[in-house]
Amino acid sequence: MMPSSNTLESLDDADLKSRLARFGINQPITKTTINVLHKKLLKLEMDFQREQNNQSIKLGCESMTNTYTIMSSSSRNTIDDADLKSRLARFGINQPITNTTRNVLHKKLLKLEMDFEKEKNNQSIKFGCESMDTSTNDLNEYEIREGIFKHGLNQVALTDSTRPVISNIIRKKNQNS
């Protein structure tokens, strides 16, 4: 969970200093630097959390692919001709299975199924990460939190439906400033 700017402002100097030290920042905390350090800490913690989420997604996909590959490789030796034929038919391949084509068709099936699984995993990751897409005109979470703090707006939960509205409000306030 990411801290809000209100939570960061309520930190005492010792907590702020220790949390900044985790990121290698050891600046003195004064009346003139405290607001900047709050913003810096918020950004660092958000970037760290984002990186952790990306690593988690990446590791999860590698794990799924490796498990599938191991299962497919080990089952290749036990698959009978009828099962091989029906599984190949799902991919539109209808070739006769003989002693000379069996190993080639096993390999072809393995590749087709692995490619299908990879595509399915990529689609689910793409769907799961659409809410994190920052290529739109919406501001990113750091810019929104900074805008809320800068303009004294009320804290709200950032969801797919509130992000564009808040982004537009902050953009308009920034233009009027």
N, C-alpha and C positions, 0 to 999 in steps of 0.2 A: 504494500500500500504506500502510495506517495504522500508525503506530508504536504498540507496546504500551506500557503504563505502565512496564514494566521497562526498555525502551529509553529512555524519557524520563528515568527516574531516573538512568541512566548518563551523561546529557549533562553536560558540564562547564558552568560558569556562563556562559562566553563563548558557547557554542553555544546554550544556552537563551535568553540575552539576544538573540542575533541572530535566532533563529527567532520569538521573541515580537515583535521589532521589525518583522518583515514584516507583522504584524497591527496595528501602531501602538501596541504596548504597550512602555513604557519604564520599568518599575518597578524599583527596586533589588532585587537578589536577596540575601536574608539567610536565616538558618536558620529564621526564622519564616514567611517568604513563599515559600520554595522549593517546598513541597508544593502550595500553592495555585496557584503559577505553572505547575507541571507539569500539574495538572489543567486549568488554563485553556488551556494550549498544546494539550493533547490534544483538548479540545472544539473549539477554533478550527480545528485541522487536520482534524478529522473533519467539521465543518460545511463547511469549504472543499472537501474532497473530495466530499462529498454534493452541493454546489452544482455542482461541475464535472461530476459524473455526470448531474445533471438537465439541465444545459445541453447535454451531449453527446447525450442522448436526444432533447431537443427539436429540436436542429439536424438530427439524423438523420431525424426524421419529416418536418420541413419539406422537407428535401432529397428524400426519397422522393416526397412529394406533388407537389412542383414538377416533378420528372422525369416522373412519371406524367402530369401535366397537359400538359406540353409534348409528350410522345409522343402522347397522345390527341388533342390539338388538331391536331398536324401530320398524324396519320394520318386525321383526319376527311375531308380532301380526297381521299384516295386509296381510301377504302373503297368497295367495290362494293355493289350492292343486296342480293345474296345474303348477303354477310358481315354487312351491317347487319341484315338480317332474322334471321339465326341468333344474332347477339349480343344482339339485343333479346329473342329467344325465351327466352334464359337468365334474363331478368328477368320472364318471363310476359307480354310484350307481343307481340301478334300482329296488327299493323295493316298494311294494304296500303301499299306504298311507291309514291308518285306524285311528280310534279314539285312539287306543292304541299306534300306532307308530308315530303319527303326532308330538308330542312334542320332542321325541327322534330324529326324522329326522330333525326338526328345529334346535336343538342343534348341530347335526352333521354337517349340512350345515353351520351354523355360524362358527364352528371350522375350517372346510375345507376352507371357504372363508377367514377367518382371517389368517390361515397359508399361504394361497396362497398370500395374500397381503403382509405379512411379508417377504416372500421369494422374492417377486417382489421388495419391498423396499430395501432389503439387496442387491439384484443384482444391483439396480440403484446406491446405495451408493458405492458398490464395484467398479462399472464402473467409477463413478465420482471421486473416490479417487485413481485410478490407477496411476495418474500422481504424487501423493504424496507418492508413495511407495518408501521407502528408504531401502528395503531389497535387492535391486539389487547391482551391483558393482559400480553404480554411486555414487558420493559424494553427501552429502546432501547440501542444499542451503548455510548453514553457512560455510561448508568446501570449497565450491566453491568460495564464496565471500572472504573468508580468503586467498585462493590460488591466486585469482585474485589480491588482495591487495599485498600479499607477493611477487609475481613474477612480479608485475607491468604490468599486462595484461590489455587490453581494456575491459571496461564494456560492457556486452552483455545481451540481454534479455534471461532469463532462460526458455526454452520451452522443451517439450519432445524430440525434435530433437537436440537442442543445448546442453542439459545437459550431455549426454554421451560423446560428443566430448570434451567439456570443462573439464569434469572429467578426461578423458584420458590425455589431455595436462597437467593438474595440477599434475596428478600422475607421469608422465614422468619427469616433472621439479623437483618434490620433490625427485625422485630417483637420479637425476643428482646433486642435491644440496649436 
